[in-house]
Amino acid sequence: MVGPGHEKQLKMDAPEKILSEINTLAAGKLRSAEDLACLLRNCSGGSEWQSLLTLSFHAKFIVRTSGVMARVGSQADGYEKLSVEFVENLGKARALLGELLENMPGEKASWTIRFLQLTPEALQNLMGLLYDISWIKNWEIDHRT
């Protein structure tokens, strides 16, 4: 999924620089740049960075699938399959975010409440965070060597 130069790339670039580049790609439409910056700062190691890239893959799928589902409506052909894939990927994304929070002890409690609880508000917050995380995938594609 990612080449050997990416871990080196993240260590060479400050998380704030990466965030700035991502914000530029997103045309300033990030929903919570502070949360994304927190993730970038706390996931600069090799395995955490790989987990964040994997999360960004799922996030991009979730965001796009959510948009398609909203556009076509629940009566459309294939909606049921999209819905199943959406739920599966959302579960994977929640699990990955939970794993990343293990390395963020100062953020774990508040992030769990804000993003991982099974409440409508937490789901809405999670979808906003996943939107921002999905831009990491675009940034990663632009920085492949």
DSSP file with accessible surface (Angstrom, degrees, kcal/mol):
  #  RESIDUE AA STRUCTURE BP1 BP2  ACC     N-H-->O    O-->H-N    N-H-->O    O-->H-N    TCO  KAPPA ALPHA  PHI   PSI    X-CA   Y-CA   Z-CA
    1    1 A M              0   0  119      0, 0.0     2,-0.4     0, 0.0     0, 0.0   0.000 360.0 360.0 360.0 -32.4    0.0    0.0    0.0
    2    2 A V        -     0   0   34    142,-0.0   142,-0.0     2,-0.0     5,-0.0  -0.995 360.0-123.1-138.7 141.4    2.9    2.3    0.7
    3    3 A G    >   -     0   0   31     -2,-0.4     3,-1.5     1,-0.1     4,-0.4  -0.287  33.8-101.5 -79.1 168.2    6.4    2.4   -0.5
    4    4 A P  T 3> S+     0   0  132      0, 0.0     4,-0.6     0, 0.0     3,-0.3   0.726 115.0  63.6 -65.8 -18.5    9.5    2.3    1.7
    5    5 A G  H 3> S+     0   0   28      1,-0.2     4,-2.4     2,-0.1     5,-0.1   0.620  82.5  79.2 -81.6 -10.1   10.1    6.0    1.4
    6    6 A H  H <> S+     0   0    4     -3,-1.5     4,-2.3     2,-0.2     5,-0.2   0.892  89.6  50.2 -71.5 -39.5    6.9    7.1    3.1
    7    7 A E  H  > S+     0   0   83     -4,-0.4     4,-1.9    -3,-0.3    -1,-0.2   0.935 114.1  47.4 -63.0 -40.6    8.0    6.6    6.7
    8    8 A K  H  X S+     0   0  142     -4,-0.6     4,-2.1     1,-0.2    -2,-0.2   0.916 108.9  55.4 -63.5 -40.9   11.1    8.6    5.9
    9    9 A Q  H  X S+     0   0   41     -4,-2.4     4,-2.3     1,-0.2    -2,-0.2   0.928 107.5  48.4 -58.8 -45.7    9.0   11.3    4.2
   10   10 A L  H  < S+     0   0    4     -4,-2.3    -1,-0.2     1,-0.2    -2,-0.2   0.905 111.1  50.0 -65.7 -38.1    6.8   11.8    7.2
   11   11 A K  H  < S+     0   0  147     -4,-1.9    -1,-0.2     1,-0.2    -2,-0.2   0.855 112.5  47.7 -69.0 -32.1    9.8   12.1    9.5
   12   12 A M  H  < S+     0   0  123     -4,-2.1     2,-0.4    -5,-0.2    -2,-0.2   0.871 108.9  60.7 -74.8 -36.7   11.4   14.7    7.2
   13   13 A D  S  < S-     0   0   18     -4,-2.3    -1,-0.0    -5,-0.2     0, 0.0  -0.781  89.1-123.6 -94.3 133.6    8.2   16.7    6.9
   14   14 A A    >>  -     0   0   50     -2,-0.4     4,-2.2     1,-0.1     3,-0.8  -0.432  23.5-117.5 -68.5 145.6    6.8   18.2   10.1
   15   15 A P  H 3> S+     0   0   26      0, 0.0     4,-3.0     0, 0.0     5,-0.2   0.864 116.9  57.5 -52.9 -34.2    3.1   17.2   10.7
   16   16 A E  H 3> S+     0   0  100      2,-0.2     4,-2.3     1,-0.2     5,-0.1   0.870 105.5  49.5 -66.4 -34.6    2.2   20.9   10.4
   17   17 A K  H <> S+     0   0  103     -3,-0.8     4,-2.3     2,-0.2    -1,-0.2   0.925 112.1  47.6 -68.1 -42.6    3.7   20.9    6.9
   18   18 A I  H  X S+     0   0    0     -4,-2.2     4,-2.8     2,-0.2     5,-0.2   0.931 111.4  51.1 -63.1 -44.0    1.8   17.8    5.9
   19   19 A L  H  X S+     0   0   28     -4,-3.0     4,-3.0     1,-0.2    -1,-0.2   0.919 108.9  51.4 -59.1 -42.2   -1.4   19.3    7.4
   20   20 A S  H  X S+     0   0   71     -4,-2.3     4,-2.1     2,-0.2    -1,-0.2   0.921 111.2  47.2 -61.5 -43.0   -0.8   22.5    5.4
   21   21 A E  H  X S+     0   0   46     -4,-2.3     4,-2.3     2,-0.2    -2,-0.2   0.904 113.2  48.5 -65.7 -40.0   -0.4   20.4    2.2
   22   22 A I  H  X S+     0   0    0     -4,-2.8     4,-2.5     2,-0.2    -2,-0.2   0.922 109.6  52.2 -65.7 -42.7   -3.5   18.4    3.0
   23   23 A N  H  <>S+     0   0   62     -4,-3.0     5,-2.9     1,-0.2     6,-0.3   0.886 109.2  50.5 -61.4 -37.4   -5.5   21.5    3.7
   24   24 A T  H ><5S+     0   0  107     -4,-2.1     3,-1.6    -5,-0.2    -1,-0.2   0.936 110.2  49.1 -64.9 -45.5   -4.4   22.9    0.3
   25   25 A L  H 3<5S+     0   0   59     -4,-2.3    -2,-0.2     1,-0.3    -1,-0.2   0.881 111.0  50.6 -59.1 -38.4   -5.6   19.6   -1.4
   26   26 A A  T ><5S-     0   0    2     -4,-2.5     3,-1.5    -5,-0.1    -1,-0.3   0.376 112.2-123.0 -82.2   5.3   -8.9   19.9    0.4
   27   27 A A  T < 5 -     0   0   74     -3,-1.6    -3,-0.2     1,-0.3    -2,-0.1   0.856  68.1 -58.4  54.6  38.4   -9.3   23.5   -0.7
   28   28 A G  T 3 <S+     0   0   49     -5,-2.9    -1,-0.3    -6,-0.2    -4,-0.1   0.655 109.9 121.6  72.7  15.8   -9.6   24.6    2.9
   29   29 A K    <   +     0   0  139     -3,-1.5    -2,-0.1    -6,-0.3    -1,-0.1   0.180  27.3 135.6-100.7  17.8  -12.6   22.4    3.5
   30   30 A L        -     0   0   22      1,-0.1     3,-0.3    -7,-0.1    99,-0.1  -0.413  46.2-150.6 -62.9 141.8  -11.2   20.3    6.4
   31   31 A R  S    S+     0   0  158     97,-0.3    -1,-0.1     1,-0.2    98,-0.1   0.777  85.7  11.5 -87.2 -29.6  -13.8   20.0    9.1
   32   32 A S     >  +     0   0   24     96,-0.2     4,-2.0    97,-0.1     3,-0.4  -0.542  61.4 170.7-150.6  79.1  -11.4   19.7   12.0
   33   33 A A  H  > S+     0   0   29     -3,-0.3     4,-2.8     1,-0.2     5,-0.2   0.830  80.9  60.4 -60.0 -31.3   -7.8   20.5   11.2
   34   34 A E  H  > S+     0   0  140      2,-0.2     4,-2.1     1,-0.2    -1,-0.2   0.913 106.3  45.4 -65.2 -42.2   -6.9   20.5   14.9
   35   35 A D  H  > S+     0   0   17     -3,-0.4     4,-2.2     2,-0.2    -1,-0.2   0.907 113.3  49.9 -67.2 -40.5   -8.0   16.8   15.2
   36   36 A L  H  X S+     0   0    0     -4,-2.0     4,-2.6     2,-0.2    -2,-0.2   0.922 110.0  51.0 -64.1 -40.9   -6.2   15.9   12.0
   37   37 A A  H  X S+     0   0    8     -4,-2.8     4,-2.7     1,-0.2    -1,-0.2   0.909 107.9  53.2 -61.5 -40.7   -3.0   17.6   13.2
   38   38 A C  H  X S+     0   0    7     -4,-2.1     4,-2.1     1,-0.2    -1,-0.2   0.926 110.1  47.4 -60.9 -45.0   -3.3   15.7   16.5
   39   39 A L  H  X S+     0   0    0     -4,-2.2     4,-1.1     1,-0.2    -2,-0.2   0.931 111.9  49.8 -61.9 -45.7   -3.5   12.4   14.6
   40   40 A L  H  < S+     0   0    0     -4,-2.6     3,-0.4     1,-0.2    -2,-0.2   0.911 111.7  48.2 -61.4 -41.8   -0.5   13.4   12.4
   41   41 A R  H >< S+     0   0  117     -4,-2.7     3,-0.6     1,-0.2    -1,-0.2   0.886 116.8  42.5 -65.3 -37.7    1.6   14.4   15.4
   42   42 A N  H 3< S+     0   0   61     -4,-2.1    -1,-0.2     1,-0.2    -2,-0.2   0.516 113.6  51.4 -89.5  -5.8    0.8   11.1   17.2
   43   43 A C  T 3<  +     0   0    1     -4,-1.1    -1,-0.2    -3,-0.4     9,-0.2  -0.108  68.8 113.7-121.0  34.7    1.1    8.8   14.2
   44   44 A S    <   +     0   0   50     -3,-0.6    -1,-0.1     4,-0.1    -2,-0.1   0.601  55.3  93.9 -85.2  -8.2    4.5    9.8   12.9
   45   45 A G  S  > S-     0   0   23     -3,-0.2     4,-2.8     1,-0.1     5,-0.3  -0.317  90.0-102.6 -77.8 168.7    6.1    6.4   13.7
   46   46 A G  H  > S+     0   0   20      1,-0.2     4,-2.2     2,-0.2     5,-0.2   0.946 116.5  34.6 -58.6 -57.4    6.4    3.6   11.3
   47   47 A S  H  > S+     0   0   83      2,-0.2     4,-2.3     1,-0.2    -1,-0.2   0.894 120.3  49.6 -71.9 -36.8    3.5    1.3   12.4
   48   48 A E  H  > S+     0   0   43      2,-0.2     4,-2.4     1,-0.2    -1,-0.2   0.904 111.3  50.1 -66.0 -39.9    1.3    4.2   13.5
   49   49 A W  H  X S+     0   0    1     -4,-2.8     4,-2.5     2,-0.2    -2,-0.2   0.927 110.2  49.8 -63.5 -42.4    1.8    5.9   10.1
   50   50 A Q  H  X S+     0   0   56     -4,-2.2     4,-2.3    -5,-0.3    -2,-0.2   0.918 111.1  49.6 -62.5 -41.2    1.0    2.7    8.3
   51   51 A S  H  X S+     0   0   30     -4,-2.3     4,-2.8     2,-0.2    -1,-0.2   0.896 109.9  51.1 -63.9 -39.0   -2.2    2.3   10.4
   52   52 A L  H  X S+     0   0    0     -4,-2.4     4,-2.5     2,-0.2    -2,-0.2   0.905 109.6  49.9 -66.3 -38.4   -3.1    5.9    9.6
   53   53 A L  H  X S+     0   0    0     -4,-2.5     4,-1.8     2,-0.2    -2,-0.2   0.909 111.4  48.9 -65.4 -39.9   -2.6    5.3    5.9
   54   54 A T  H  X S+     0   0   33     -4,-2.3     4,-2.1     1,-0.2    -2,-0.2   0.926 111.0  50.3 -64.0 -42.8   -4.8    2.2    6.1
   55   55 A L  H  X S+     0   0    0     -4,-2.8     4,-3.0     1,-0.2    -2,-0.2   0.900 107.1  54.6 -60.7 -38.9   -7.4    4.3    8.0
   56   56 A S  H  X S+     0   0    0     -4,-2.5     4,-2.4     2,-0.2    -1,-0.2   0.878 105.4  53.4 -65.7 -33.8   -7.3    6.9    5.3
   57   57 A F  H  X S+     0   0   97     -4,-1.8     4,-2.0     2,-0.2    -1,-0.2   0.955 113.4  42.0 -62.1 -49.9   -8.0    4.2    2.7
   58   58 A H  H  X S+     0   0   22     -4,-2.1     4,-2.9     1,-0.2    -2,-0.2   0.894 112.7  55.1 -65.2 -38.8  -11.1    3.1    4.6
   59   59 A A  H  X S+     0   0    0     -4,-3.0     4,-2.8     1,-0.2     5,-0.2   0.920 107.0  49.5 -61.1 -43.5  -12.1    6.7    5.3
   60   60 A K  H  X S+     0   0   45     -4,-2.4     4,-2.4     1,-0.2     5,-0.2   0.925 112.3  48.2 -63.3 -42.1  -12.0    7.6    1.6
   61   61 A F  H  X S+     0   0   59     -4,-2.0     4,-2.9     1,-0.2     5,-0.3   0.934 113.0  48.4 -61.6 -46.0  -14.2    4.6    0.8
   62   62 A I  H  X S+     0   0    0     -4,-2.9     4,-2.7     2,-0.2    -2,-0.2   0.927 112.4  47.5 -62.0 -46.3  -16.6    5.5    3.6
   63   63 A V  H  X S+     0   0   37     -4,-2.8     4,-1.9     1,-0.2    -1,-0.2   0.938 116.1  43.7 -63.7 -45.3  -16.9    9.1    2.6
   64   64 A R  H  X S+     0   0  169     -4,-2.4     4,-2.3    -5,-0.2    -2,-0.2   0.917 114.7  48.9 -66.7 -43.2  -17.4    8.3   -1.1
   65   65 A T  H  X S+     0   0    8     -4,-2.9     4,-3.0    -5,-0.2     5,-0.2   0.910 108.7  53.8 -64.4 -40.4  -19.9    5.5   -0.4
   66   66 A S  H  X S+     0   0   44     -4,-2.7     4,-2.3    -5,-0.3    -1,-0.2   0.917 109.5  48.9 -59.1 -42.6  -21.9    7.7    1.9
   67   67 A G  H  X S+     0   0   37     -4,-1.9     4,-2.1     2,-0.2    -2,-0.2   0.913 112.0  47.7 -64.3 -41.9  -22.2   10.3   -0.8
   68   68 A V  H  X S+     0   0   47     -4,-2.3     4,-2.9     2,-0.2     5,-0.3   0.934 111.6  50.6 -64.7 -45.1  -23.3    7.7   -3.4
   69   69 A M  H  X S+     0   0   20     -4,-3.0     4,-1.9     1,-0.2    -2,-0.2   0.903 111.9  47.3 -61.3 -41.2  -25.9    6.2   -1.0
   70   70 A A  H  < S+     0   0   84     -4,-2.3    -1,-0.2    -5,-0.2    -2,-0.2   0.888 114.4  47.9 -66.6 -37.3  -27.3    9.6   -0.2
   71   71 A R  H  < S+     0   0  185     -4,-2.1    -2,-0.2    -5,-0.2    -1,-0.2   0.914 118.6  36.3 -71.5 -43.4  -27.5   10.5   -3.9
   72   72 A V  H  < S-     0   0   65     -4,-2.9     3,-0.2    -5,-0.1    -2,-0.2   0.766 102.6-138.3 -86.1 -24.6  -29.1    7.3   -5.2
   73   73 A G    ><  -     0   0   29     -4,-1.9     3,-1.5    -5,-0.3     6,-0.1   0.125  29.2 -75.0  83.0 160.4  -31.4    6.6   -2.3
   74   74 A S  T 3  S+     0   0   73      1,-0.3    -1,-0.2    -4,-0.1     6,-0.1   0.630 124.8  60.6 -71.5 -13.2  -32.3    3.4   -0.5
   75   75 A Q  T 3  S+     0   0  177     -3,-0.2    -1,-0.3     4,-0.1    -2,-0.1   0.532  81.4 110.3 -89.8  -5.9  -34.6    2.1   -3.3
   76   76 A A  S X  S-     0   0   33     -3,-1.5     3,-1.8    -7,-0.1     4,-0.3  -0.322  81.0 -96.4 -72.5 150.3  -31.8    2.1   -5.9
   77   77 A D  T 3  S+     0   0  169      1,-0.2    -1,-0.1     2,-0.1    -2,-0.1  -0.422 111.4  19.8 -61.0 135.4  -30.4   -1.2   -7.2
   78   78 A G  T 3> S+     0   0   48     -2,-0.1     4,-2.3    -3,-0.1    -1,-0.2   0.375  86.8 117.9  86.7  -5.6  -27.2   -2.1   -5.4
   79   79 A Y  H <> S+     0   0   55     -3,-1.8     4,-2.8     1,-0.2     5,-0.2   0.911  73.0  54.2 -61.4 -41.7  -28.0    0.1   -2.3
   80   80 A E  H  > S+     0   0  144     -4,-0.3     4,-2.2     1,-0.2    -1,-0.2   0.921 109.6  47.2 -59.5 -44.0  -28.2   -3.0    0.0
   81   81 A K  H  > S+     0   0  143      1,-0.2     4,-2.4     2,-0.2    -1,-0.2   0.921 112.6  49.4 -65.0 -43.7  -24.7   -4.1   -1.1
   82   82 A L  H  X S+     0   0   42     -4,-2.3     4,-2.7     1,-0.2    -2,-0.2   0.911 109.5  52.8 -59.8 -41.8  -23.3   -0.6   -0.7
   83   83 A S  H  X S+     0   0   34     -4,-2.8     4,-2.5     2,-0.2    -2,-0.2   0.911 109.3  48.2 -62.0 -43.5  -24.9   -0.4    2.7
   84   84 A V  H  X S+     0   0   63     -4,-2.2     4,-2.5     2,-0.2    -2,-0.2   0.937 114.0  46.3 -63.0 -46.0  -23.2   -3.7    3.8
   85   85 A E  H  X S+     0   0   57     -4,-2.4     4,-2.5     2,-0.2     5,-0.2   0.889 111.2  53.4 -64.6 -38.0  -19.8   -2.5    2.5
   86   86 A F  H  X S+     0   0   32     -4,-2.7     4,-2.5    -5,-0.2    -2,-0.2   0.951 110.9  45.3 -60.5 -49.9  -20.3    0.9    4.2
   87   87 A V  H  X S+     0   0   90     -4,-2.5     4,-2.3     2,-0.2    -2,-0.2   0.915 112.9  51.0 -63.1 -42.1  -21.0   -0.7    7.6
   88   88 A E  H  X S+     0   0  109     -4,-2.5     4,-2.0     1,-0.2    -1,-0.2   0.935 113.8  43.8 -60.9 -46.7  -18.1   -3.2    7.2
   89   89 A N  H  X S+     0   0   18     -4,-2.5     4,-2.6     2,-0.2    -1,-0.2   0.857 110.4  55.3 -69.5 -33.6  -15.6   -0.4    6.4
   90   90 A L  H  X S+     0   0   21     -4,-2.5     4,-2.7    -5,-0.2    -1,-0.2   0.916 107.8  49.9 -64.4 -40.2  -17.0    1.8    9.1
   91   91 A G  H  X S+     0   0   37     -4,-2.3     4,-2.3     2,-0.2    -2,-0.2   0.914 111.3  48.4 -62.5 -43.2  -16.3   -1.0   11.6
   92   92 A K  H  X S+     0   0  107     -4,-2.0     4,-2.6     2,-0.2    -2,-0.2   0.912 112.0  49.5 -63.0 -42.0  -12.8   -1.4   10.3
   93   93 A A  H  X S+     0   0    1     -4,-2.6     4,-2.7     2,-0.2     5,-0.2   0.917 110.4  49.7 -65.2 -42.7  -12.2    2.4   10.5
   94   94 A R  H  X S+     0   0   70     -4,-2.7     4,-2.5     1,-0.2    -1,-0.2   0.913 111.9  49.1 -62.0 -41.6  -13.6    2.6   14.1
   95   95 A A  H  X S+     0   0   53     -4,-2.3     4,-2.3     2,-0.2    -2,-0.2   0.923 112.1  47.8 -64.7 -44.0  -11.3   -0.3   15.1
   96   96 A L  H  X S+     0   0   23     -4,-2.6     4,-2.5     2,-0.2    -2,-0.2   0.916 111.9  49.3 -63.2 -43.0   -8.2    1.3   13.5
   97   97 A L  H  X S+     0   0    1     -4,-2.7     4,-2.2     1,-0.2    -1,-0.2   0.922 109.7  52.6 -63.2 -40.9   -9.0    4.6   15.2
   98   98 A G  H  X S+     0   0   20     -4,-2.5     4,-0.9    -5,-0.2    -2,-0.2   0.906 109.3  49.4 -59.5 -41.2   -9.4    2.8   18.5
   99   99 A E  H >< S+     0   0  109     -4,-2.3     3,-0.7     1,-0.2     4,-0.5   0.907 109.8  51.0 -64.2 -42.1   -5.9    1.2   17.9
  100  100 A L  H >< S+     0   0    2     -4,-2.5     3,-1.3     1,-0.2    -1,-0.2   0.859 102.9  60.5 -64.5 -33.7   -4.4    4.6   17.2
  101  101 A L  H >< S+     0   0    2     -4,-2.2     3,-1.8     1,-0.3     7,-0.3   0.771  89.7  70.4 -66.1 -23.4   -5.9    6.0   20.3
  102  102 A E  T << S+     0   0  116     -4,-0.9    -1,-0.3    -3,-0.7    -2,-0.2   0.809 100.8  47.0 -61.5 -28.2   -3.9    3.5   22.3
  103  103 A N  T <  S+     0   0   77     -3,-1.3    -1,-0.3    -4,-0.5    -2,-0.2   0.302 105.8  63.2 -93.5   6.5   -0.8    5.5   21.4
  104  104 A M    X>  +     0   0    2     -3,-1.8     3,-1.8     1,-0.1     4,-1.8  -0.525  59.0 164.4-127.2  63.3   -2.5    8.8   22.3
  105  105 A P  H 3> S+     0   0  108      0, 0.0     4,-0.5     0, 0.0    -1,-0.1   0.836  75.1  54.5 -57.3 -33.3   -3.2    8.4   26.0
  106  106 A G  H 34 S+     0   0   74      1,-0.2     4,-0.2     2,-0.1    -5,-0.0   0.720 118.9  34.1 -72.0 -18.8   -3.8   12.1   26.6
  107  107 A E  H <> S+     0   0   68     -3,-1.8     4,-2.9    -6,-0.2     5,-0.3   0.589  92.5  93.2-107.2 -15.9   -6.5   12.1   23.9
  108  108 A K  H  X S+     0   0   75     -4,-1.8     4,-2.5    -7,-0.3     5,-0.2   0.877  86.5  44.2 -53.9 -51.3   -8.0    8.6   24.3
  109  109 A A  H  X S+     0   0   73     -4,-0.5     4,-2.0     1,-0.2    -1,-0.2   0.948 118.6  41.3 -63.0 -48.9  -10.9    9.4   26.7
  110  110 A S  H  > S+     0   0   52     -4,-0.2     4,-2.7     1,-0.2    -1,-0.2   0.899 116.5  49.1 -69.6 -37.6  -12.1   12.5   24.9
  111  111 A W  H  X>S+     0   0    1     -4,-2.9     4,-2.9     2,-0.2     5,-0.7   0.880 108.3  54.3 -68.4 -37.6  -11.7   11.0   21.4
  112  112 A T  I  X>S+     0   0   51     -4,-2.5     4,-1.6    -5,-0.3     5,-1.1   0.939 113.2  42.9 -60.6 -44.7  -13.5    7.8   22.5
  113  113 A I  I  <5S+     0   0   99     -4,-2.0     4,-0.4    -5,-0.2    -2,-0.2   0.940 119.7  42.7 -65.0 -46.5  -16.5    9.9   23.7
  114  114 A R  I  <5S+     0   0   84     -4,-2.7    11,-0.2    -5,-0.2    12,-0.2   0.838 133.5  11.8 -71.1 -34.5  -16.4   12.2   20.6
  115  115 A F  I  <5S+     0   0    5     -4,-2.9    -3,-0.2    -5,-0.2    -2,-0.2   0.674 125.4  42.3-120.9 -23.8  -15.9    9.7   17.9
  116  116 A L  I  <<S+     0   0   22     -4,-1.6    -3,-0.2    -5,-0.7    -4,-0.1   0.546  78.3 105.3-113.5  -8.9  -16.3    6.1   19.0
  117  117 A Q  S   <S-     0   0   92     -5,-1.1     2,-1.6    -4,-0.4    -4,-0.0  -0.365  79.7-112.8 -66.6 155.6  -19.4    6.0   21.2
  118  118 A L  S    S+     0   0  153      4,-0.1    -1,-0.1     5,-0.0    -2,-0.1  -0.500  76.9 114.9 -91.4  68.3  -22.5    4.5   19.7
  119  119 A T  S  > S-     0   0   52     -2,-1.6     4,-2.5     1,-0.1     5,-0.2  -0.935  76.6-116.2-130.1 155.8  -24.5    7.7   19.6
  120  120 A P  H  > S+     0   0  115      0, 0.0     4,-2.4     0, 0.0     5,-0.2   0.899 116.8  51.3 -57.8 -40.0  -25.8    9.7   16.7
  121  121 A E  H  > S+     0   0  138      2,-0.2     4,-2.6     1,-0.2     5,-0.2   0.927 110.2  47.8 -64.9 -43.2  -23.6   12.7   17.7
  122  122 A A  H  > S+     0   0    2      2,-0.2     4,-3.0     1,-0.2    -1,-0.2   0.898 111.2  51.5 -65.5 -38.0  -20.5   10.5   17.8
  123  123 A L  H  X S+     0   0   82     -4,-2.5     4,-2.6     2,-0.2    -1,-0.2   0.922 110.3  48.7 -64.3 -41.3  -21.3    9.0   14.4
  124  124 A Q  H  X S+     0   0  147     -4,-2.4     4,-1.9     2,-0.2    -2,-0.2   0.925 113.1  47.5 -63.3 -43.6  -21.7   12.5   13.0
  125  125 A N  H  X S+     0   0   52     -4,-2.6     4,-2.5   -11,-0.2    -2,-0.2   0.909 111.4  51.5 -62.0 -42.9  -18.4   13.5   14.5
  126  126 A L  H  X S+     0   0    1     -4,-3.0     4,-3.2   -12,-0.2     5,-0.2   0.917 107.4  52.0 -62.1 -43.2  -16.7   10.3   13.2
  127  127 A M  H  X S+     0   0   36     -4,-2.6     4,-2.0     1,-0.2    -1,-0.2   0.903 110.4  49.1 -62.1 -38.5  -18.0   11.0    9.7
  128  128 A G  H  X S+     0   0   13     -4,-1.9     4,-1.8     2,-0.2   -97,-0.3   0.925 112.8  47.0 -64.9 -42.5  -16.5   14.5    9.8
  129  129 A L  H  X S+     0   0    3     -4,-2.5     4,-2.9     1,-0.2    -2,-0.2   0.923 110.8  52.0 -65.2 -41.9  -13.2   13.2   11.1
  130  130 A L  H  X S+     0   0    1     -4,-3.2     4,-2.5     1,-0.2    -1,-0.2   0.868 104.8  57.0 -63.4 -35.2  -13.2   10.4    8.4
  131  131 A Y  H  X S+     0   0   35     -4,-2.0     4,-0.7    -5,-0.2    -1,-0.2   0.954 111.2  42.9 -57.6 -48.0  -13.8   13.1    5.8
  132  132 A D  H >< S+     0   0    0     -4,-1.8     3,-1.1     1,-0.2     4,-0.4   0.925 113.5  51.1 -65.0 -43.1  -10.6   14.9    7.0
  133  133 A I  H >X S+     0   0    0     -4,-2.9     3,-1.8     1,-0.3     4,-0.7   0.850  98.4  67.3 -64.0 -32.1   -8.6   11.6    7.2
  134  134 A S  H >X S+     0   0    8     -4,-2.5     4,-1.1     1,-0.3     3,-0.6   0.810  90.9  63.4 -59.7 -27.1   -9.7   10.7    3.7
  135  135 A W  H <X S+     0   0   49     -3,-1.1     4,-2.3    -4,-0.7    -1,-0.3   0.746  89.0  67.9 -71.0 -20.3   -7.6   13.6    2.4
  136  136 A I  H <> S+     0   0    0     -3,-1.8     4,-3.1    -4,-0.4    -1,-0.2   0.906  96.7  54.9 -62.3 -38.0   -4.5   11.9    3.8
  137  137 A K  H <X S+     0   0   16     -4,-0.7     4,-2.5    -3,-0.6    -1,-0.2   0.926 108.0  47.6 -61.5 -44.2   -5.0    9.2    1.1
  138  138 A N  H  X S+     0   0   32     -4,-1.1     4,-2.1     2,-0.2    -1,-0.2   0.910 112.9  48.8 -61.7 -42.8   -5.0   11.9   -1.6
  139  139 A W  H  X S+     0   0    1     -4,-2.3     4,-1.1     2,-0.2    -2,-0.2   0.928 110.7  51.0 -62.0 -43.5   -1.8   13.4    0.0
  140  140 A E  H >< S+     0   0    0     -4,-3.1     3,-0.6     1,-0.2     4,-0.2   0.914 108.7  51.1 -62.5 -41.2   -0.2   10.0    0.1
  141  141 A I  H >< S+     0   0   73     -4,-2.5     3,-1.2     1,-0.2    -1,-0.2   0.928 109.3  51.0 -62.7 -40.7   -1.0    9.4   -3.6
  142  142 A D  H 3< S+     0   0  102     -4,-2.1    -1,-0.2     1,-0.2    -2,-0.2   0.736 112.3  47.9 -68.0 -22.0    0.5   12.7   -4.5
  143  143 A H  T << S+     0   0   50     -4,-1.1    -1,-0.2    -3,-0.6    -2,-0.2   0.213  77.0 130.1-108.2  15.7    3.7   11.8   -2.6
  144  144 A R    <         0   0  128     -3,-1.2    -3,-0.0    -4,-0.2  -142,-0.0  -0.451 360.0 360.0 -66.9 141.7    4.4    8.3   -3.9
  145  145 A T              0   0  145     -2,-0.1  -140,-0.1     0, 0.0  -139,-0.1  -0.715 360.0 360.0-109.0 360.0    7.9    7.9   -5.1
